[in-house]
Amino acid sequence: MALLAAMWAGLVRLGWPLPALRPTLPIAHGPLMISGFLGALISLERAVALNALFKSRWPYLAPLLSGLGGLFLWAGVFGAAGPLLITLGSVGLLILFGLIVRHQPALFTAVMTLGAVSWLVGNGLWLAGQPVPQVVWWWAGFLIFTIAGERLELSRITRFTKAQEGLFTAVSLLLLLGLILTNFSYDLGVRVSGLGMLGTALWLLRYDIARRTKNKTGLPRFIGICMLSGYAWLAVGGVLAVILGGASSGLYYDAVLHALFLGFTFAMIFGHAPIIFPSVLNLPLGYHPRFYVHLVLLHASLLLRLTGDLTHWLPGRSWGGLLNVIVLLLFLGNTVSAIARHENDHA
């Protein structure tokens, strides 16, 4: 519901003639997508893992609080209840990662924990009344650190050298420095964050295991292509952040954020869905070559949108945004179809 509401709000913000449904829905587009959907999804993934490890259901409080916060945002009721519940959810996720680090101390768990810290800081600032453009970079750090940490974990079989791990740590700290600076000098902080994003993308493009899996067949190849294409969008977002600096509204702001939150993040989701969804939903999800359709259309529609943003071609931006929504709906449809197809094949 948070994802669907966020997409509807995004179309309203783009100027498509749709009813707002709730007066506050358009301004809740970003928080719904990042915290109500992605935050709850990441929390749920970690809760499932910890439930299997500790045989306890209390880890589900984190995604429950985040999800409820998203529902309150969607409904536009009880004022600060949505931000408060989401902030409490991020506290819960940080506790979960604290347990993970204690159980498995490693660079990748530390980086993912840094992602949880970033989400909590961003939510705390948002709850305190800071505008979304001021806190959105902390939310960006949440996703980048979480995904980069997960990829570092999955790529451990390559046995990184100390120099490679040191370089990864350096670009992560550069990104963290940029996030901190946004609270004191927004323009400088965004540019430094952009350098951290670009450095992270280049590291992943060079050392991630996706470089190997893209040469395989079937699902491993699809995942590898998703990962590498997502890293390319992260690099684009980093370059735009460095060049454009502290844009907090308008077309340039739209371009930077959607390169990151749509191109990078959803390429990761498309690639990881065949692995994560079965564990989270306890439903089988078979791979199908048609998954490439929503992946290719994601990149094509986002390229149209960013072209519109950067050249001030408003029809390109609007149609690109509409196609972005259609692509995400197609992804959901393909996923549900794959689950149903797998169940029918094994009935």
QUIRAUR-V734991 format. One line per field, one symbol per residue. ss: DSSP state (h for helix, s for strand, l for the rest). phi: phi as a letter, one per 20 degrees, with the letter a starting at -180 (. if undefined). Layout:
ss=???
phi=???
This chain:
ss=lhhhhhhhhhhhhhlllllllllllhhhhhhhhhhhhhhhhhhhhhhhhhhhhhlllllhhhhhhhhhhhhhhhhlllllhhhhhhhhhhhhhhhhhhhhhhhlllhhhhhhhhhhhhhhhhhhhhhllllhhhhhhhhhhhhhhhhhhhhhhhlhhhlllhhhhhhhhhhhhhhhhhhhhllllhhhhhhhhhhhhhhhhhhhhhhllhhhhllllhhhhhhhhhhhhhhhhhhhhhhhhhhhlllllhhhhhhhhhhhhhhhhhhhhhhhhhhhhhhhhlllllllllhhhhhhhhhhhhhhhhhhhhhllhhhhhhhhhhhhhhhhhhhhhhhhhhhhhhhhll
phi=.fffffffffffffnffdffmcgefgfegfgfffefdfffffffgfffffffedlbefgffffffffffffffffmcmleffgffffffffffffffffffffbfaffffffffffffffffffffffoffggfdfffffggffffffffffffeffflfffffffffffffffffgfffffecbgfffffffffffffffffffedffgfeffeecmfgfffgfgfffffffffffffffffemefdanffgfffffgefdfffffffgfegfdfgfffelcfcefbgfgffffffgffffffffffffdmeffffffffffgffffffgffffffffffffffdf
